[in-house]
Amino acid sequence: MADVKAVLAWVEHDAGRVRRNGLEMATKAADLGRALQVPGAVVVLGPHAEQAANVLATTPVDIIYSGPDVPVDRFLGDPAVDALAAIVEENGPALVLLPSSNAGRDLAGRLGARLGAGVATEATDIIVRDGEIVVQSPKFGGSVTVSITFSGSGTKIIVCRANSFVARHEPGRGEIVTRGPVPAAAYPARIEETVAAEAGRQSVEEARIVVSGGRGLGGPEHFDIIQDLADALGGAVGASRAAVDAGWISHAHQVGQTGKTVSPQVYIACGISGAIQHKVGMRGAGTIIAINKDPNAPIFEFCDFGVVGDLFAIVPELTKLVRERKATS
Ligand SMILES: Cc1cc2nc3c(=O)[nH]c(=O)nc-3n(C[C@H](O)[C@H](O)[C@H](O)COP(=O)(O)OP(=O)(O)OC[C@H]3O[C@@H](n4cnc5c(N)ncnc54)[C@H](O)[C@@H]3O)c2cc1C
């Protein structure tokens, strides 16, 4: 039997706006807590944490730990590790869920070392089987899924892929517990300045519509037509690794095995062949539309709608039609 006494999910937010994977992880923490008959809780830290806590109170979690005075915006991972470790020590041993973001992965290593806890990464599902926690994680580009269990007792850490769990709302259930600041420590590294890379742009992981470009675009300047369609649809721009490796667009846009996992309602792949490493990052989309001039491109084997043709003719026309329809609706 798993010996944990709580399930705790650390949730990221942007100035109080909870990221989509935070809502997914909160729901998963609550469901795992119920399956293990222990409280399911979330931890939200830093400025505007109160705002995020109010949003998280609409999910099925039992407790929301809110630490608005924990200076996660001024130092690297250390204050978050201190705050989380203290909560785990009070409630533990615990099952800790962290997002598979840069900060989440950083925290997983630091917290694992601090608590001597095992870390399972890239979880796409977590189940309780005969009282044991079993983590599902895809390997080899998604061609196999391995089941991971933890040996020994104590706190266990799981890094969860975005868009793996379904978020649910059950307002009025969670109790908000406010945490004080962590004791002042001489942290070795301080954040001097934060610069938003692409202010105002949606991230591919959060967007409901993603329009992606691949090598078929032929050059960085042609990402403009992808951006235009994404803007017309209110979506975000994604890319294949070929486009990212060519330096046409930043890695933040890459979808796939070594990029982001997305599950938008609609995914439009333009000039992307559909390699398995790309497919594993977008196969969870509600509707997949492919535009490719090669009728034998692998993407036509798994898309919902396929258009065989030149993207330079089709994408601008599509953008025009979307804009016209918006203007008349
Ligand atoms: C370990 C590993 C990890 C990887 N991780 C990732 C990952 O995270 N994400 C990822 O995407 N890939 C990843 N890859 C790379 C992957 O195998 C493919 O090489 C890559 O996805 C190909 O990108 P692409 O489809 O843009 O390019 P290509 O395979 O070259 O396809 C370009 C497509 O554009 C079409 N095209 C060309 N011109 C036009 C036009 N004018 N109109 C319409 N269509 C046109 C062509 O017919 C072709 O199908 C990884 C590979 C490895 C080995």
The ligand as an ORCA input file, in Angstrom:
! r2SCAN-3c Opt
* xyz 0 1
  C      15.016     12.195    -30.773
  C      14.206     13.010    -31.731
  C      13.312     13.921    -31.224
  C      12.517     14.698    -32.101
  N      11.621     15.578    -31.577
  C      10.801     16.240    -32.420
  C       9.800     17.130    -31.928
  O       9.682     17.370    -30.713
  N       8.991     17.735    -32.815
  C       9.092     17.535    -34.174
  O       8.310     18.132    -34.937
  N      10.034     16.708    -34.661
  C      10.900     16.081    -33.832
  N      11.868     15.301    -34.354
  C      12.140     15.354    -35.803
  C      11.191     14.530    -36.645
  O      11.681     13.219    -36.773
  C      11.060     15.152    -38.054
  O      12.354     15.241    -38.639
  C      10.421     16.533    -38.056
  O       9.202     16.505    -37.362
  C      10.167     16.957    -39.504
  O       9.661     18.251    -39.530
  P       8.756     18.708    -40.739
  O       7.559     17.835    -40.822
  O       8.554     20.163    -40.608
  O       9.735     18.503    -41.981
  P       9.678     17.454    -43.154
  O       9.607     16.067    -42.650
  O      10.805     17.802    -44.077
  O       8.294     17.761    -43.881
  C       8.019     18.929    -44.566
  C       6.678     18.724    -45.247
  O       6.286     19.939    -45.879
  C       5.614     19.587    -47.072
  N       5.672     20.757    -47.940
  C       6.749     21.300    -48.538
  N       6.406     22.414    -49.215
  C       5.074     22.576    -49.057
  C       4.131     23.534    -49.516
  N       4.516     24.568    -50.279
  N       2.833     23.363    -49.192
  C       2.428     22.313    -48.424
  N       3.287     21.381    -47.954
  C       4.591     21.515    -48.260
  C       6.353     18.382    -47.600
  O       5.530     17.625    -48.467
  C       6.683     17.632    -46.312
  O       5.702     16.658    -46.003
  C      12.666     14.528    -33.490
  C      13.570     13.587    -33.996
  C      14.349     12.839    -33.131
  C      15.300     11.836    -33.691
*
